[in-house]
Amino acid sequence: TLEGEVSAYIPTNVISITDGQIYLEPDLFFAGVRPAINVGISVSRVGGNAQTKAMKSVAGSLRLDLAAFRELEAFAQLGTELDKATQGQLDRGYRMVELLKQDQYNPMDVVDQVISLYAGTKGYFDAVPIPDVSRVEQEMLAFIRDEKSEIWNAISNEKAISSETEELLKAALAEFKQRLAS
């Protein structure tokens, strides 16, 4: 849009009634976030109806969390002193953005997405330096696929995360985190 003006981008409300709309933001693009989707004002008519239960369970609040992160990020740029909880929320937001980045022409399996988002939203990446998030994510996914395949298969077959599978996933992520620390 011209100068980031949203109203110039939406000539009628027919678009949002029929298909939804994705608003791409130049500032995000130039900051290296691709796709540069502004989750705060983008809408989808299909949305959660196209997701598995597993994806809905881990990504349910992701849109709101990312919108809150963008607001916090803008606030933090004012140079104000942030309390520990706010800084933690900001740091997790940076890591979640890294987890959402995906290489071009390299589609990611839905089960891998679910596991990555679960780990990110539950804080398993909180201690990982931001530049290392992508590498650690790949190592974590390889660990789950190679050594804890019953978890990967359960999520794939059930299309959901049962309480039993969640306990196994928590234990596997804790084990991976322990290995990473040593």
C-alpha positions as CSV (number, residue, x, y, z in Angstrom):
1,T,0.0,0.0,0.0
2,L,1.0,3.6,-0.4
3,E,2.8,4.7,2.7
4,G,1.3,1.7,4.6
5,E,-2.2,3.1,4.3
6,V,-4.5,0.1,4.9
7,S,-7.7,1.8,3.6
8,A,-6.1,2.3,0.2
9,Y,-5.5,-1.4,0.0
10,I,-9.1,-2.5,0.6
11,P,-11.4,-0.8,-2.0
12,T,-14.5,-2.8,-0.9
13,N,-15.5,-5.1,1.9
14,V,-16.3,-7.8,-0.6
15,I,-12.8,-9.2,-0.3
16,S,-13.1,-9.9,3.4
17,I,-16.6,-11.3,3.0
18,T,-15.6,-13.9,0.4
19,D,-12.0,-15.0,1.0
20,G,-10.4,-12.9,3.7
21,Q,-7.4,-10.8,3.2
22,I,-3.7,-10.9,4.0
23,Y,-2.1,-7.6,4.7
24,L,1.6,-7.5,3.9
25,E,3.7,-4.9,5.7
26,P,6.8,-3.4,4.1
27,D,8.4,-2.7,7.5
28,L,8.3,-6.4,8.3
29,F,9.6,-7.3,4.9
30,F,12.6,-5.0,5.2
31,A,13.2,-6.4,8.7
32,G,13.7,-9.8,7.2
33,V,10.3,-11.3,8.3
34,R,9.0,-13.2,5.3
35,P,6.2,-13.6,4.6
36,A,5.7,-10.1,6.0
37,I,2.1,-10.6,7.1
38,N,0.6,-8.2,9.6
39,V,-1.3,-10.7,11.7
40,G,-3.1,-8.0,13.6
41,I,-5.2,-6.8,10.7
42,S,-5.2,-9.8,8.3
43,V,-8.3,-11.9,8.3
44,S,-9.3,-15.3,7.0
45,R,-12.8,-16.7,6.4
46,V,-11.4,-20.3,6.4
47,G,-8.8,-19.9,9.1
48,G,-9.1,-22.6,11.8
49,N,-11.4,-24.8,9.7
50,A,-8.5,-25.8,7.6
51,Q,-6.3,-26.7,10.5
52,T,-5.9,-30.0,12.3
53,K,-6.8,-30.2,16.0
54,A,-3.1,-30.4,16.8
55,M,-2.4,-27.2,15.0
56,K,-5.4,-25.4,16.6
57,S,-4.3,-26.5,20.0
58,V,-0.7,-25.1,19.7
59,A,-1.4,-22.1,17.5
60,G,-4.8,-21.0,18.9
61,S,-3.5,-17.8,20.5
62,L,-0.6,-17.3,18.2
63,R,-2.2,-14.5,16.2
64,L,-3.0,-12.5,19.3
65,D,0.4,-13.2,20.8
66,L,2.2,-12.0,17.7
67,A,0.0,-8.9,17.5
68,A,0.8,-8.1,21.2
69,F,4.5,-8.8,20.5
70,R,4.5,-6.2,17.6
71,E,2.9,-3.6,19.9
72,L,5.4,-4.4,22.6
73,E,8.3,-4.2,20.1
74,A,7.1,-0.8,19.0
75,F,6.8,0.4,22.6
76,A,10.3,-1.0,23.4
77,Q,11.8,1.1,20.6
78,L,10.9,4.2,22.5
79,G,13.7,3.3,24.9
80,T,11.6,2.8,27.9
81,E,12.7,0.6,30.8
82,L,10.9,-2.8,30.6
83,D,10.1,-5.0,33.5
84,K,11.2,-8.6,33.5
85,A,7.9,-10.1,32.4
86,T,7.5,-7.7,29.5
87,Q,11.1,-8.3,28.4
88,G,10.4,-12.0,28.6
89,Q,7.3,-11.7,26.5
90,L,9.3,-9.6,24.0
91,D,12.2,-12.2,23.9
92,R,9.7,-15.0,23.3
93,G,8.1,-13.0,20.5
94,Y,11.5,-12.7,18.8
95,R,12.0,-16.4,19.0
96,M,8.5,-17.2,17.8
97,V,9.1,-15.0,14.7
98,E,12.3,-17.0,14.0
99,L,10.4,-20.2,14.4
100,L,7.8,-19.0,11.8
101,K,10.4,-18.2,9.2
102,Q,10.7,-20.8,6.5
103,D,13.2,-21.3,3.7
104,Q,11.8,-20.6,0.2
105,Y,10.8,-23.8,-1.7
106,N,11.2,-25.8,1.5
107,P,7.7,-26.8,2.8
108,M,7.5,-28.0,6.3
109,D,5.4,-31.0,7.5
110,V,2.4,-30.0,9.6
111,V,3.6,-32.3,12.4
112,D,7.0,-30.5,12.4
113,Q,5.1,-27.2,12.5
114,V,3.0,-28.4,15.5
115,I,6.1,-29.6,17.4
116,S,8.0,-26.4,16.8
117,L,5.1,-24.1,17.7
118,Y,4.4,-26.2,20.8
119,A,8.1,-25.9,21.9
120,G,8.1,-22.2,21.2
121,T,4.9,-21.3,23.0
122,K,5.8,-23.4,26.0
123,G,9.2,-21.7,26.4
124,Y,11.6,-24.5,25.3
125,F,13.4,-21.9,23.1
126,D,13.6,-19.2,25.7
127,A,17.3,-19.8,26.5
128,V,18.3,-20.2,22.9
129,P,20.1,-17.2,21.4
130,I,17.9,-15.7,18.7
131,P,20.4,-16.3,15.8
132,D,20.5,-20.0,16.8
133,V,16.8,-20.6,16.9
134,S,16.5,-22.0,13.3
135,R,19.4,-24.4,13.8
136,V,18.2,-25.6,17.2
137,E,14.7,-26.1,15.7
138,Q,16.1,-28.3,13.0
139,E,18.1,-30.3,15.6
140,M,15.1,-30.7,17.8
141,L,12.9,-31.9,15.0
142,A,15.6,-34.4,13.9
143,F,15.8,-35.6,17.5
144,I,12.0,-36.1,17.7
145,R,11.8,-37.8,14.3
146,D,14.9,-40.1,14.8
147,E,14.8,-40.9,18.5
148,K,11.2,-40.2,19.6
149,S,9.3,-41.3,16.4
150,E,6.4,-42.6,18.5
151,I,5.5,-38.9,19.3
152,W,5.8,-37.8,15.7
153,N,3.7,-40.7,14.5
154,A,1.0,-40.2,17.2
155,I,0.5,-36.5,16.2
156,S,0.5,-37.5,12.5
157,N,-2.0,-40.3,13.0
158,E,-4.3,-38.7,15.5
159,K,-4.1,-35.2,14.0
160,A,-4.3,-34.0,17.6
161,I,-2.1,-34.0,20.7
162,S,-3.7,-36.3,23.3
163,S,-2.7,-35.8,27.0
164,E,-0.6,-38.9,26.8
165,T,1.2,-37.6,23.7
166,E,1.7,-34.2,25.3
167,E,3.4,-35.8,28.3
168,L,5.7,-37.7,26.0
169,L,6.4,-34.5,24.0
170,K,7.2,-32.6,27.2
171,A,9.6,-35.3,28.3
172,A,11.3,-35.4,24.9
173,L,11.7,-31.7,24.8
174,A,13.1,-31.6,28.3
175,E,15.6,-34.4,27.3
176,F,16.5,-32.4,24.2
177,K,17.0,-29.2,26.2
178,Q,19.2,-31.1,28.6
179,R,21.3,-32.5,25.8
180,L,21.6,-29.0,24.3
181,A,22.8,-27.6,27.6
182,S,25.6,-30.2,27.9
